[in-house]
Amino acid sequence: MQICIPTMGNKGLDEQVGEHFGRVPSYTLVNPDTNDVKIVDNTSEHMGGQGYPTEIIAKLGVDTMLCGGLGRRAIMMFEDFGIMVYVGATGTVRDALQAYNEGKLQAATDKNACSQHAYRKQEHQHGEHC
């Protein structure tokens, strides 16, 4: 199993979870079976590279994504790749993993998607809208 968490840097389990999964500088991958931790730079088109974040994450062999929130389109793209997404992750990677293991994160659905992500020109704060 490979779990991916959008992160703000390269501190591994101690790094902060990023609020917008597509625009974070990095993704932290954790294999809970082996405790391996790998940090991957976000090279998607959102960061000046190529491809969507969901495509890049799928190529890394990710089974599960833990994030704060994301839009409906991203949820559908993850579903197309067979990646389960859970929302509500906050704090550090370690905190997000603990919340996931304790069943405190919710499976991403149309009902808990961040509707503001559909409007690229509109800026918003996740704590207020998602």
C-alpha positions in Angstrom: 0.0 0.0 0.0 1.2 3.5 -0.8 -0.4 6.6 0.9 0.2 10.1 -0.5 -0.2 13.3 1.4 0.2 16.8 -0.1 2.8 18.6 1.9 4.5 22.0 2.2 8.1 20.7 2.2 10.5 17.9 2.8 10.4 17.1 6.5 8.8 13.7 6.0 6.4 12.7 8.8 6.9 16.0 10.5 6.0 18.1 7.5 2.7 20.1 7.4 -0.2 18.9 5.3 -0.8 21.3 2.4 -4.3 22.8 2.1 -4.5 22.6 -1.7 -3.4 19.2 -3.0 -2.6 20.4 -6.5 -0.5 23.4 -5.6 1.7 22.1 -2.9 5.4 22.0 -3.4 5.7 18.3 -2.6 3.9 15.0 -1.9 5.0 12.7 0.9 4.5 9.1 0.2 4.3 6.6 3.1 4.2 2.8 2.9 2.6 1.7 6.1 3.7 -1.9 5.7 7.4 -1.0 5.5 7.4 2.5 7.1 9.3 3.8 4.1 8.8 7.6 3.5 9.5 9.2 0.2 9.2 12.9 -0.8 8.4 13.8 -4.4 8.4 17.3 -5.8 5.1 18.5 -7.4 6.1 18.8 -11.1 2.5 19.2 -12.3 1.3 22.0 -14.6 0.2 23.8 -11.5 3.8 24.2 -10.6 5.1 25.0 -14.1 5.6 21.4 -15.2 3.4 19.0 -17.2 0.4 16.9 -16.4 -2.2 17.0 -13.7 -1.3 16.2 -10.1 -3.7 13.2 -10.1 -1.8 11.7 -13.1 1.6 12.2 -11.4 0.3 10.7 -8.2 -1.2 7.7 -10.0 2.2 7.0 -11.7 3.8 6.8 -8.3 1.6 3.8 -7.5 -0.5 5.5 -4.8 -3.5 3.7 -3.5 -4.8 6.3 -1.0 -4.6 10.1 -0.8 -5.1 11.9 2.5 -5.7 15.7 2.1 -7.5 18.6 3.7 -10.0 19.1 0.9 -10.3 19.0 -2.9 -12.7 19.7 -5.7 -15.2 17.5 -7.4 -13.2 17.2 -10.6 -10.1 16.0 -8.7 -12.2 13.5 -6.8 -13.5 12.1 -10.2 -10.0 12.0 -11.6 -8.7 10.0 -8.6 -11.7 7.7 -8.9 -10.7 7.1 -12.5 -7.3 6.0 -11.4 -8.7 3.8 -8.6 -7.2 5.9 -5.8 -9.2 6.3 -2.6 -9.3 9.9 -1.3 -10.0 10.9 2.3 -10.5 14.5 3.4 -10.1 16.3 6.7 -6.3 15.8 7.1 -4.6 18.6 9.1 -1.4 19.1 11.0 1.6 17.1 10.1 1.9 14.0 7.9 2.1 12.0 11.2 -1.2 13.6 12.4 -2.9 12.8 9.1 -1.8 9.2 9.2 -3.0 8.8 12.8 -6.4 10.3 11.9 -6.7 7.9 8.9 -5.7 4.9 11.0 -8.3 5.9 13.7 -11.0 6.3 11.0 -11.4 10.1 11.6 -11.0 11.1 8.0 -14.0 11.0 5.6 -14.0 9.4 2.2 -14.2 12.2 -0.4 -17.5 12.6 -2.1 -19.5 15.2 -4.1 -21.1 16.3 -0.9 -17.9 17.1 1.0 -15.9 18.4 -2.0 -14.7 22.0 -1.9 -17.0 23.7 -4.4 -14.7 26.7 -4.6 -12.1 24.6 -6.5 -14.3 24.7 -9.5 -13.7 28.4 -9.9 -10.0 28.9 -10.6 -10.2 32.7 -10.6 -11.7 32.9 -7.1 -9.4 32.8 -4.2 -10.6 31.2 -0.9 -9.4 30.0 2.4 -10.0 26.3 3.1 -10.9 26.8 6.7 -13.8 29.0 5.6 -15.2 27.0 2.7 -14.1 23.4 2.8 
